[in-house]
Amino acid sequence: MTYGIGLFLDLISNSQLDSGISFVGCGSATPQKIINNDQLGQRVDTNDQWIKSRTGIGERRVIGENESLIDLATKAAMNAVKMANWDVKTIDLIILATSTPEDLFGSAPKIQSNLGASNAVAFDLTAACSGFLFALVTASQYLVSGSMKRAVVIGADQLSKWVDWDDRKTCVLFGDGAGAVAMETIADESGLIGYDLKSDGSKGGCLNLSQSNVFSELVQGATHQKGEYLPIKMEGKEVYKFAVKEVPIILGKLLDKYKINSERIDWLLLHQANQRILDAVASRFSIPSEKVLSNLKYYGNTSAATIPLMLDEAVRDQRVKSGDLIACSGFGAGLSWGAALFYWHGPY
């Protein structure tokens, strides 16, 4: 069946494409086990002063034997739903941003089941450290189209199982954790002002977690590739240069597009990868340090979890208040990066 352009335009005009988005809840969860820099120094040639001076990281959390990433993600999502004061049956969409699913076919459906959100569709999205921001933008498209009304976006990663703990260049950087936000449609002006997303696959080799190139005999004359992955590999200097260059550019263009002066920003919320990156971006926009949200000192780089984990902490300790304007950016493997401007509408 085909439709004329007139009918197509009528369908659009009668839809809810002008719906806005409100951020009404957040939650987080982290493992119980804390590994500090001095402990890592017992395994590799490093120390607390060396790590802190180069990254700002003091400790990280690692999932133990009686924990799981799905459990953390479920807890983070439930905390967000409780803050939003939702009945779980009213959730339409659950997106899990992760690069470390417990099931390669997808972990989001298990979280949906754990939550009891029987009316929600659930799926995974992979964009590494940019994953949460990419998932948030993806969820927003379902909401503004009018096809769905409530969504939970989760960022959760367990990079501890893919780190080479004998490689001091990478093992000091990463930790495990989960964070989530609850989003819903509103008739008023949208809390999501705007966003921009970018990818550059030509530089993907700077940070990757690639599959091994191991083949085994299948039958005579034929082999099959084994399902194994290598540890995380990272060219730290190249990733740093990429972040301090591209994040200010994409944020600056977004601010210009919506005619927002950086002085209007209440909080700068960046992917928590390196304190020097946070400081460099803040300096570019003359944003004072007290407006820069940072908790990587306690968690390290938790990949897709860093942004919602930081947001949840700042909301619950009442630094971030309802109506605050947040400038957000995620960046990482792919290489991928993005930025978003939004107002927090939660209860605090």
Secondary structure, 3 states (H helix, E strand, C coil): CCCCHHHHHHHHHCCCCCCEEEEEEEEEECCCEEEEHHHHCCCCCCCHHHHHHHHCCCEEEECCCCCCHHHHHHHHHHHHHHHHCCCHHHCCEEEEECCCCCCCCCCHHHHHHHHCCCCCEEEEECCHHHHHHHHHHHHHHHHHCCCCCEEEEEEEEEHHHCCCCCCHHHHCCECEEEEEEEEEEECCCCCEEEEEEEECHHHHHHEECCECCCEEEEECCEEEECCCECCCEECHHHHHHHHHHHHHHHHHHHHHHCCCCHHHCCEEEECCCCHHHHHHHHHHCCCCHHHECCCHHHHCECHHHHHHHHHHHHHHCCCCCCCCEEEEEEEECCCEEEEEEEEECCCC
